[in-house]
Amino acid sequence: MRILRIRRFNIQRCAKIYATLEINGHLIARKFFSSKNASSYDSIVRFTTFYKDSAWKKEMVRFIGGKNKIILDLACGTGILSTFIPNGTANSKIIGSDLTFDYLRLAKKRQSYVLLTNSLAEFLPYKDNSFDVIISSYLAKYTNLAAMVKEHWRVLRKDGIIIVHDFTYPNSNLVRILWHVYFHILNQLGKVITSWQEVFSNLDKLIQLNPWVNNLVRELDMIGFRSISRNYYTHGTAAIVRAIK
């Protein structure tokens, strides 16, 4: 009976988290990422992804192609993604946007951006047809995808590209077992690294409950994007979705 009670509690807690996410995903993101952990973000993301974060971001940049692009790095965080963009897109201008001021301060030090703004993905402070590319990493699971896609459509130029990357819940049963073990370890680690305790305790639930890839593809198709593709990486634990306006 005790096991059943624990299991029921976890399910109810997950449902509550997901219901909150659908309405106020940005509030969860703000709770996860704050002044308490901004300075350690770069190290944590490298360590917790076993340095796969760099490989995923390089793959995203590979999809940009061409030169002289105006790129919106949405949810830019500390600016890690921007450090890879100039390698494949010479003479491009990068504008960064993020929810958290403390992360934007760190992004500013990278000197990769022509402009940094504080905004939500669902309400972008830019004019129509402003960008050739919108690229984002670790954002999709926190947003109202329908609203975000509408904004992407509005601010993208014709033939503009959207590139979205985030974690995914793997399909393989074996990988799922390892995935859950890994997050259990992270949960315990959060008791030591207290600035990341909130993330390490709840991130797995958000990933597991949020089928963002299918939802995003559906929203992109409904509004009119074309050449939509989805690619999975690292045994199905991450994905990149691309589309053209």
N, C-alpha and C positions, 0 to 999 in steps of 0.2 A: 504493500500500500504506500509505503514511503516513497518508493521509486516512482510509482504512478503520480503521486502528488507533485514531485519534483518535475516530472516530465510535463504535466499539465501546466504548471507555473511557467515553465520555459516557453511553451507554445503560446500562452496568453501574453507573455512579455514580448515575444517576437511579433505577434499580431499587433500589439499596441505600438511597438516601434515602427512597424511598416505603415500603419495607419497614420501615425504622426509624420512619417517621411513624405507620404503623398501630399500632405497639406503644407508642412513646414520643413522641407528638407534642408533649407538654408539655415534653419535654427539648429539642426543637428550638426551640420557642418561647422557652424560657428562654435558649437560646444566642443567639437572634436579638435578644431584647430584654432589656437588662441596664442596670446603672448607667452603663455607658459611653455609651449613646445615649439614655437617658431624657429628658435635658434638651433634646435636639434633635428629639425625635419629632414634635412638633406642626409644626415648620417642614418637616421632611422629608416628612411625609404630605401636606401641602399642595402642596409643590413637585413631588413625584413623581407625584401624581395630577392635576396641572394644575388644582388647586382643585376637582376633581370630588368629593373626599371629603365636602365640606360638602353638596353637592347630594344625594349618596347618603344621607347621614345625615338630612337634612331629609325625604327621601322615606320613610325608615324611621319617623320620628316621625309623619308624616302618617297612617300605618297604625294608630297607637295609638288615637286617638280618645277621646272621653269625658273625664271628670274624676275626680278622687279615686282614682287608680290607685296601686297599690303595684307598682313597677317594679324588676325586677332588670336592671341594666346589666352583662351578663356580659362578661368580658375588657374591662373599662372603660378600661384603659390609663391615660392621663393625664387622662381625663374629657372628651374632646372631645364625645362624643355627648350627654352630660348637659346641655351648654350649650344644646342645641336642644330638649330635651324639655319644659321649662316653657312654651315658646311655644305648644304645642298641647294641653297637658294640665295645666291649672291645678289647684293644690292636690294634685298627685300627690307621692308619696314615692318617692325613688329610692335604691336600695341598689346600691352598686358592688362588683364582685368582680374580682380580677385575680391572675395568677400571680406577678407581679414587684413586690416591695416598693417599689422605687425609682419605679416608675410610680404606685403607689398614693399615695406621698407627694406627687407632683405633682397627682394627682386631688383630694386633700384640700384643696389650695389653692383649688380652684374653688368650694368651698362649695355644691355642687349636691346633695350626698349627705347622707342622714340616717345612713348607716352605710357603712363600707368594710371588706371582708373579703379575706383572702388564701386562694384556693381553686382547685381544678381544676374544669373544667366537668363532668367525669364524676362528681365526688363533692362535692355542694353541702352546706354546713353549715347547712341551713335545714329547718324543719319542713314536713310535707306541707301542701299547699294554702295556701302563703304568699303567692303573687304573682298579680296580674292580668295582668302582662305580663313576658315575658323577651325581652330584646333584645340582640343581639350583633353586633359588626362586626369582621371580619378574624379570626374565631375558628375557623370550621368546618373549615378545611383542616388544623388542628393537632389535632383531637380524634378520639376514637373516637366516631363519630356514634351508634352503637347505644346506648352507655352514656350519652351526653349526652342523647339523646332520652328515655330512661327517667327520668333525673333531672328533665328538664323536665316530664314528665308527672306526676311525684310532687309537685313543689313548686308547680305551677300549680293555680289554682282552676278550678272548672268554668266553661267559656266563656272561660278565659284564652287569651291570644294569645302565640304565639311569632313573633319576627321576626328572621331571620338574614340577614346580609349578608357577602359576601366577594368576592374577585377570582375571575374565571373565564377559561378559555382560549377565545378567540373562535372561532366557526365559519367565518367568512369567510376565504378564503385570502389576500386582500389585507390584511385587518386583521391576520392572523397574521404576515405578512411585516413589517409595521410594528411589531407587538408584539415580535417577536424582535430587530429593530433597536434598539428602545427599551431592551430589557433588556441588550443588548450595551453600550449607552452607560452604563447604570447600573452594569454590571460594571466598566467602566473608571473610573467615578466613585468606586466603592468603594475603588479604590487610592489615592485622594486623601482621601476621608472614611473613614478606616480604622474608625471606630466602627460604620459601616454596611456594611463589606465583606462580612461573613458573609451578611447579608440580600440585598444586591445581587447576590451571586454565586450564590445558591441559590433565591431566591424564585420565579423563573420556572419552575424544575423542579417545585417543589411545586404550583404552580398548574396546570401542564400535565399532570401525572400524577394529579391528584386530582379526580375527577368528583364533587365533594361535593354539587352540586345534586341530581342524580339519586339519589345514595345517601341524602341527607337526606330527600327526598320519599318514598322507599321506606320508610325507618324510621318516619317520621311516620305514614304510612298503616298500617303494620303494627301500631303500638301503639294506634291508634284516633283520631288527630287527624282533623279534618274541615276542609272548605273550604280545602284546601291549594292554594296558588298559588305560581307562580314567575315573576318578571319580570326581564328582562335589561336592562342599561343600558350606555350609552357603547360602542356597537358590539359588545356581547357581552363586554366585559371585566370586568363586575361583575354580580352578581345579588342579588336579595332574595327569600327564601322566607318565606311566611307560612302559619300554620295556627292553628286554634282547637281547644281541648280540649273 
